Amino acid sequence: MLTATFIHAPGVGPITEQALWAQGVTSWEDYLERAEALNLAPRHKDALRGTVEDSVAALEEGRADYFARNLPTREHWRAVSHFPKIGYLDIETNGGVSADSITVIGLYDGDETHFYVKGENLAQFAYEAQDYDGFVTFFGTGFDLPFLKRRFPVLESVFADRFHVDLCPLLKRLGHTGGLKRIESALRIARTPETDGLGGM
C-alpha cells in the first residue's frame, strides 16, 4: 500500500491522490514514468516528483522515520507492512495519572511477547523500543503513549520517528465503535479462557 501512496506530498490530499489512481498511477514507479502526461496541476506535479523520489530512496534505505514524519498520522497504517519490526503495545497503570503510574508494559513483536514490570525491568522498555520501526496500539494516542512519554522523556523523539497505528480511530473509520472487547467480539476474535473477561484492574 505504501508505494501507491501520494498523500504525503505537500498540497496533495485524498482528491488528488484518487485522481492519480483513476489515471492508472498506482505506484511511485508509475508516477515517475508518466508524470509529464498526467492531467494534474503543475504545482502538484512539482511537489509529487520530489516527494516520490525521496520516498523511493527512503524505502530502499529502510527509513521508517521519513514516512513517520511525512505521512499524516491517521495514514501511518499504509506503511506498516513495508517495515520489518512492528511492536504491538499495551500498558497497564495503577489507576493514577502520574509518570510513575505505569505498572506493566506488554510488547508483542510478531513472534513473542515481552513484559516490562514496575520494580523489575520497566526502564528497559525505553531502550528496546528504539529497535522498532513502529507501534500498534488501541487508543494509544490518548493513553499509552502520553503515559510512556511522561515516564520516559527520551521516548518523545523515539515515537516521533516511528509509525503509530492507533486501531481505535482506525476501526471507528471502518464503522466499528465501542471498546476493544466489544470490537473483538463483533469481529469474532476470541480470547483465551484465561484472559476472557479480564479487565485492567
N, C-alpha and C positions, 0 to 999 in steps of 0.2 A: 504493500500500500504506500510506503514512503516514497518510492520512486515515481508514483503517479500524483504526488502532492506538489502543489504550486502556491498554496495559500500563505506560505511564509515569505513570499516576495513582497517588498514594500508596495503598498497600494493595491495588492491583489487580494480580493475577497472571494467568497463562495461563488458569486455570479460569474466572475472572470474565469475562475477555475473550471466551472461547469461548461463555460463556453469553449475552453480548450478541449475538454473531454469530448464535447459534441463535434469538434472538428477532427476527432481521431487522435488527439495528442494525449496519450495515456502513460507517457513515461518521460523522464528527463531527456533521454536519447531522442525520442520523437521531437521534442521541442527544439533541441539543438540542430536537428536535421532540417526542420521545416519552419523555423522561426520567421523568415522573411515572407513566406507565402501565407501566413496566418492572418485572419481577419481580427486584428487586435489594435488597440490604440498604441501609437508609437511609445508613449511613456511606459505602458505595460511591457512592451517588447524589451525595452532597455532594462527595466527592473528585473524581468524574468531571466534574461540572458546571464546577468551577473549572479543572480541567486542560484540558478540551475548549475552553472559552472562551479560555484562554491560548494553546492550541495553534493555534486558528484565527487569532488575532492574530499570533502568531509566524510562521506560514507566510505570511500576507499581507505581513508586513514582511521576509520573506526571512532570518529569524534562525536560521541553522543552529546557532548556539551554544545556543539554548534546547533544541533536540532533542538535541544532542550531550551536554549536561549532564543531561538528564532521562530519555532513553531508556536502558535497560540497554545496556551496551556491546555485548553479543552480539546486540542487536537494531538496531544502527545501520543495517544494510542496508535496513531498512524505509524510511528517509528519503532515501536517496541519489538516487533518480530524481526527487525533487522540487526538487533544487538544481542550479544550472547548472554549477558549476565543481568537478569532482572530479578529483583527481590520483592517477594510478596510479604508485606509488612503489616504488623498489628501490634498495638501496645495495650497494656492494662495499667491502671493507676489505683491509688488507694482512695480515690474519690475527691482528693484535693486538687487544687489548681496551681500549686507552686511548682517550681522547676524540679523539686525533689520528689514529686508525687508519683513518678513512674515506678512501677514495681516489676514489670516483666515486659520485655520486647521479644516478639516472635518474628523470625525471618526465614521464609522458605525460599530456596534458591532454584527450585525446579527439580532438585534431586533429594535434598534433605533439609530438615528444619533445624534452625539454630535458635537457642534460647539464651537470653541475656537477663540475668536476675539481679535485682537490687541486693546489695550486700555481698554479691559473689563476683559477677563479671560484667555488670551493666555497662561500665565505661568502655569495654572492649568493642561495643557496637559502633561507637563514634569512629574508630579506626577501620573496622571491617566494612562499614558502609561505603567507604571510599573506593572499594574494589568493584562496586556495582555500576552498571550503566543507567539504571533507572529503578523505580519502585512502583508497585501497585498497592493501593490501599482501598478501604471502603470508608469514606468520609475522612480521609487523612488530611485533606485541606483544612478542615475545621477542627480537627482533634489531634491526630497522631503527630503530624509534622510540627505544628506550633509547640506542642509539649517537648518534642525531641530537640528543637532548636533552642528552647529555653534551658533545657538541661545540659545540652552540649552546643555552645555557641559556634563551634567550628562547623557544625552541620548547616549553618546558614549558607555558606558558599558551596558546600558539597551538594546540597539539594538544588541549588540554583543551576548547577552544571549537570544535573541528571534529569531524566524524564520522571514525571509523576503522573500516573494514570489513576485518578480517583474514580472508582467504579460507581460511587453514589450518584453524582450528577450525570455520569455517562449512561447509567442504566435508566435514570429518570428521562433522559432524552429519548430513550427507546421505549418509554411507556411503563416502566416498572417503578412503583412507588413503595414507600414503607422502609422498614429496617432490613438489615441483612438477612435475618432469619426468615422474614416473610418472603423476601425475594427468592431465597434459596428454595423455599417450599413451592413457590409458584413455578420455578424452573425445574422442580423435581430433583434438586441436588440434595442428596441425603447425607446427614452427618453420621458419624459412628455412634453406636449406642452409648459410649462413654461420654460423648460431648453433646448429644441431643438434648436441647433444652438448657444447656449450661449458659449462664449469664456472666457478665463481668464481675459481679460481686462474688 
